[in-house]
Amino acid sequence: MLREWFTHRSTPASEEARRLGYLKECVAIQARHRRCALAWRDHLERSRRFVLWAAANTPGQDKVTVLGSGGLLDVPLDDLADDFAEVVLVDIVQPPAVKKWAGQYENVRLVEADVTEMAEDLLSGELPERPPTPSLPDGDADLVVSLNLLGQLPLIPAKHLPKGWSRDRRATYCAEIQRQHLRALQAAPGRICLITETKREWLEDETVNETEPALADIKLPEPDETWIWELAPAPEIEKHQDLRLQIAAYAGLFGR
Ligand SMILES: C[S@@+](CC[C@H](N)C(=O)[O-])C[C@H]1O[C@@H](n2cnc3c(N)ncnc32)[C@H](O)[C@@H]1O
């Protein structure tokens, strides 16, 4: 707890990231990874391997952009920096350890950006009627990777939507944030690799008690690969329940 508090205090972040809770979430993810490293290992390895497979099938090797790079747990940075002339890592928070790691490569660049373009509006409380279609930072890459991000995108905005909104209106707005991310990916000219949670499952004694969709009613095509992320084995969040995520991975979404 003390370590998390100190990290939170000492990590530079934009006012939006700090006040909306993105920084807190980033510190919490790193802490959860330390506690659940063994349970996360398979998911992180599979994510890194899948990104490399997508990279190997990308015709151009000038630039790769990774959206949701975070703590680089699921990013095969060494290989990407070897394979591509330029690697761009995009996240709303860029932790100091990532800055240090990225600083070792001449061809790796960090971009601190909100890929939904909603942070300022959420902070001011003046929301547009519908979430904007964002222009992806460095979206002009040969390969754009949306990395374990899509399912997470509405979670923090959902906490800042007007209190008076009905449950349905909130759910519709959150789903539209995800749709807009997919539209932004579709508008990018290069190859698109998407790795995303599709469902959250709560289990007790290996029996699924409850399933929550992570992508509302968004229909994606058949994935190239699927696996499970053992996100929070008991008692990490619930004393007697495990939380796991169903993951779907696409090497060339939109048929590119
Ligand atoms: C589940 S984590 C992905 C794991 C991450 N690649 C890692 O290795 O730590 C989701 C990442 O998405 C980032 N993120 C969430 N919402 C974002 C937004 N609106 N813009 C940019 N990044 C965002 C978070 O900061 C976090 O690093």
The ligand as an SDF file (V2000), in Angstrom:
LIG
                    3D

 27 29  0  0  0  0  0  0  0  0999 V2000
   -4.9520   -3.5460  -19.1480 C   0  0  0  0  0  0  0  0  0  0  0  0
   -3.7530   -2.3180  -19.4740 S   0  0  0  0  0  0  0  0  0  0  0  0
   -2.8600   -3.0790  -20.7670 C   0  0  0  0  0  0  0  0  0  0  0  0
   -1.5940   -3.6770  -20.2280 C   0  0  0  0  0  0  0  0  0  0  0  0
   -0.4040   -2.7930  -20.5560 C   0  0  0  0  0  0  0  0  0  0  0  0
   -0.0330   -3.0160  -21.9480 N   0  0  0  0  0  0  0  0  0  0  0  0
    0.7600   -3.1620  -19.6480 C   0  0  0  0  0  0  0  0  0  0  0  0
    1.6690   -3.8740  -20.0740 O   0  0  0  0  0  0  0  0  0  0  0  0
    0.7660   -2.6660  -18.4850 O   0  0  0  0  0  0  0  0  0  0  0  0
   -4.6340   -1.0620  -20.3040 C   0  0  0  0  0  0  0  0  0  0  0  0
   -3.7840    0.1680  -20.6020 C   0  0  0  0  0  0  0  0  0  0  0  0
   -4.6030    1.0830  -21.3090 O   0  0  0  0  0  0  0  0  0  0  0  0
   -4.3150    2.3890  -20.8650 C   0  0  0  0  0  0  0  0  0  0  0  0
   -5.4760    3.2270  -21.1510 N   0  0  0  0  0  0  0  0  0  0  0  0
   -6.7330    3.1070  -20.6500 C   0  0  0  0  0  0  0  0  0  0  0  0
   -7.5160    4.0810  -21.1430 N   0  0  0  0  0  0  0  0  0  0  0  0
   -6.7430    4.8220  -21.9880 C   0  0  0  0  0  0  0  0  0  0  0  0
   -6.9850    5.9670  -22.7910 C   0  0  0  0  0  0  0  0  0  0  0  0
   -8.1800    6.5650  -22.8330 N   0  0  0  0  0  0  0  0  0  0  0  0
   -5.9680    6.4390  -23.5520 N   0  0  0  0  0  0  0  0  0  0  0  0
   -4.7480    5.8540  -23.5320 C   0  0  0  0  0  0  0  0  0  0  0  0
   -4.4520    4.7840  -22.7720 N   0  0  0  0  0  0  0  0  0  0  0  0
   -5.4400    4.2700  -22.0040 C   0  0  0  0  0  0  0  0  0  0  0  0
   -4.0410    2.2250  -19.3910 C   0  0  0  0  0  0  0  0  0  0  0  0
   -3.2860    3.3240  -18.8940 O   0  0  0  0  0  0  0  0  0  0  0  0
   -3.2910    0.9010  -19.3630 C   0  0  0  0  0  0  0  0  0  0  0  0
   -1.9070    1.0950  -19.4500 O   0  0  0  0  0  0  0  0  0  0  0  0
  1  2  1  0
  2  3  1  0
  2 10  1  0
  3  4  1  0
  4  5  1  0
  5  6  1  0
  5  7  1  0
  7  8  2  0
  7  9  1  0
 10 11  1  0
 11 12  1  0
 11 26  1  0
 12 13  1  0
 13 14  1  0
 13 24  1  0
 14 15  1  0
 14 23  1  0
 15 16  2  0
 16 17  1  0
 17 18  1  0
 17 23  2  0
 18 19  1  0
 18 20  2  0
 20 21  1  0
 21 22  2  0
 22 23  1  0
 24 25  1  0
 24 26  1  0
 26 27  1  0
M  CHG  2   2   1   9  -1
M  END
$$$$
